[in-house]
Every structure is written in C-alpha cells, then in structure tokens.
Amino acid sequence: MKDEDALRSRAKDAIDRVTKKIINIDGKEIKNLQDYRVQSPLFNVVFPEENIYGVKSGITQAVSDGYWILLKPSKEPSIHVIEFGGEARCLKDGLEFATNVKYHITLV
C-alpha cells in the first residue's frame, strides 16, 4: 500500500465483506455488533525473513479494522466462555472464509 488512506480503505473493504458475525459471552449473545467496530491507528509491523505471507522482510505500516469486545475487570477470579465466529465472501476474488472459535478463560 502506498499511504495511510489506502491501508484504511483496504482494511475497511475486507471487513465490509463479512456477511455473518456472532459473539456470545457466557451464553449471552452480544447484539448490535456494528457498535463495536473500530479501525486502529496506524502501527508498525515487522515481517521476518521467509515469512508466511511471502512479502519482503522489514518494517512496514498497517491498520486493523474489526469488532472488539472487552470484558470488565473483576475483583475476584472468574471463569468465562467466549464464542465468536463469522463468514466473509469476496465475489471479485472468489474467496470464502468462515471461522468459529470458543475460548474458556479464567480472569485472575
């Protein structure tokens, strides 16, 4: 990418392709996920030699666009089950992606 605007546009376009998204915390579905969509500030990424993306090694810049949910801190240890997933399609590239993840976490 040539500049920050191009990075932001590309990140936004990727997330705009999401056709299905869901998150449950302790069995309770989080509604209105669009309220949790955020685009990050510009940040640096370091790619090592022979990286999995096949790009030139070194430092480059990036942005992130996505849905972010934070849990409130607890004064006592607590156990939670967090499930999230989604699907995305890119008709132009003929690509499809789906994921479904479940975390069992303990906050201390």
C-alpha positions in Angstrom: 0.0 0.0 0.0 1.2 3.5 -0.8 -0.3 5.5 2.0 -2.4 5.5 5.1 -5.6 6.2 3.2 -5.0 3.2 1.0 -4.4 1.0 4.1 -7.6 2.2 5.7 -9.6 1.6 2.6 -8.3 -1.9 2.2 -8.9 -2.8 5.8 -12.4 -1.4 5.7 -13.2 -3.2 2.4 -12.1 -6.6 4.0 -14.4 -6.2 7.0 -17.3 -4.8 4.8 -17.3 -8.3 3.2 -18.3 -10.0 6.4 -21.7 -11.5 5.8 -22.3 -13.2 9.2 -20.9 -12.4 12.6 -21.7 -13.6 16.1 -20.3 -13.4 19.6 -21.6 -15.0 22.8 -20.2 -14.4 26.3 -21.2 -16.9 28.9 -24.1 -18.0 26.6 -25.4 -14.5 26.1 -25.4 -13.2 22.5 -23.9 -9.7 22.1 -26.3 -7.7 19.9 -25.6 -4.7 17.6 -22.1 -5.7 16.8 -21.8 -2.7 14.5 -21.4 -0.7 17.7 -18.2 -2.5 18.4 -16.5 -2.0 15.1 -13.3 0.1 15.3 -10.4 0.9 13.0 -7.0 1.2 14.6 -4.4 4.0 14.4 -1.6 3.4 12.0 1.0 1.0 13.6 4.3 -0.7 12.5 4.6 -4.4 11.6 7.9 -6.3 11.3 8.0 -9.1 8.8 10.8 -11.6 9.3 12.8 -13.3 6.5 10.9 -16.1 4.8 7.5 -15.0 6.4 4.3 -16.9 5.7 2.9 -14.0 3.6 5.7 -14.1 1.1 6.4 -10.4 1.5 9.7 -8.6 1.7 11.1 -8.7 5.2 11.4 -5.5 7.2 9.2 -2.9 8.9 6.0 -1.7 7.2 2.9 0.1 8.4 -0.7 -1.3 8.8 -4.1 -0.7 10.3 -6.7 -3.0 11.7 -10.4 -2.9 11.2 -12.8 -5.2 13.1 -15.0 -5.9 16.0 -13.6 -5.6 19.5 -15.3 -6.7 22.8 -13.7 -6.1 26.2 -14.6 -7.7 29.5 -14.8 -5.6 32.6 -12.1 -6.3 35.2 -13.3 -8.4 38.1 -12.2 -8.1 41.7 -12.5 -11.8 42.1 -11.2 -14.6 39.8 -13.9 -15.5 37.3 -14.4 -18.1 34.5 -15.9 -17.3 31.2 -16.8 -18.9 27.9 -16.4 -16.7 24.9 -17.6 -17.9 21.5 -17.2 -15.9 18.3 -17.4 -16.5 14.6 -18.2 -15.1 11.2 -18.2 -15.6 7.5 -16.9 -13.4 4.6 -17.2 -13.6 0.9 -15.3 -11.8 -1.9 -17.1 -12.3 -5.2 -14.4 -10.4 -7.1 -11.7 -12.9 -5.9 -14.0 -15.9 -5.4 -12.8 -16.3 -1.9 -14.8 -17.5 1.1 -13.8 -17.6 4.7 -15.5 -18.9 7.9 -14.4 -19.3 11.5 -15.9 -20.3 14.8 -13.8 -20.1 18.0 -14.6 -21.0 21.6 -12.4 -19.8 24.5 -12.6 -21.0 28.1 -10.8 -18.3 30.1 -10.1 -17.6 33.7 -9.6 -14.0 34.8 -7.4 -13.5 37.8 
